[in-house]
């Protein structure tokens, strides 16, 4: 079966080192808590709020050991007034036998406020 795993994090300021570090931390945590290996990943979609322009977050994913062949794509989120600023969101598509209700979605830093219902 194919499943989607969500996650999000925030950075303190738009700085390439922070974008790359926090993106890597987020995808590694998603993989860890869901026992996902790179070969289980179909694709990773990454979006950022429009206030993040210093780096491509997908570069962080591709630089992880064993992840260089994982298809990734970056895009900007809609610019909605009042939205959480400096936010990086991830949607990872995976092959798994885990039921949807048992998938662990990961929200870090200020992004915890986005989906407190999914925080475990």
N, C-alpha and C positions, 0 to 999 in steps of 0.2 A: 504494500500500500504506500501511497504517497501522502505525506503530512506536511503541514506548514508549522513552523515554530517562530514565534514572534519574540522580539526583544527591543529594548531601547535604552539609551543612556544619554547623558548630557556632558558637556564640557564647560569649563569656567570661562573660556574665551576662545575666539577663533584663531587657533595656532596649530600649524600642521602637526607638530609633535603630539599635541593633545588629541587631535582627530585620530591619528594613527594608533596611539596607545589605547585610547578608550574603545575604539572599534575592535581592536585585537582582543582586548579584555572581554568585551561583550560576546563576541562570537566564540571565544574559547570557553566562556562560562556556559553559553547555550549548549555547546557540544559536550561539555563535561557533565552537566546535570541531566542530559538526555542520552548519554552514552552514544554519541554520534561520532563516527569516524569520517574522515574526509571523503572516502569512497562511497559513503552513504548519502552524500549531499548531491542533490540534483542541481540546485542553483541558490545563489544568495543575492537578494535585492536589498540595496541599502539606500535609504533616503536621508537627507539632512534638511533641516530648516534653512530657509534662504540666507540666514545670517552666517552660514558656514561655507566659506569659499577658499580656504587656505590649502586644502588637500583633498584628494580622492580617497574616501574611506576604503574603497575596494582594494587599494594598494596594501592596506594593513592585512586584509584577508589573504591576498596572494603571497604575502611575504611570510606567512606562517609555515612552519615545516610540514610538508605533506599536503598543503592546500593550494599549491601553484596551479593545479589543473581544475580547481573548482570554478565554475562559471560565476562571475559576479557582475553586477551592474549598479551604478550610482545614479541618483536623481535627486531633485529637490522636491520637498513637500509643498503643498499649497500654502500660500502666505495668508493664513487666517488670523485676523486680529485677536489678540489675547492668547494665542497658542504658546506652548512652552518653548522658550528660546533655546538656541544652541543645542538642539536635540538631534541625535543620530538614531534612526530606526532601522531594524533588520527584519527581513522575512526570509527565513531559510526553508527551502523545500527539501525534504528528505525522504528516502526510502526506509520504511520501518514497519514493523508489525505491532507497534505500540498503539493503543486506542487513543483517539483524539483527547478524551478526558484525562489521559495520563501523561500528556505532553506537558513539559515544564517550560513556561514562557519566562523570560528573564528581563527584569527592569532594574537598572542601576542608577545611582546618583539621583538627581531630581526627577528622572523619568519614572520613578516609583509612583509618582502622583498620577501618571497616565492610566494605569490599570491596577489599582490596589486589590481588586478582586482576583487577580491572577498571581499575586505575590504569595509564594509558599515558604 
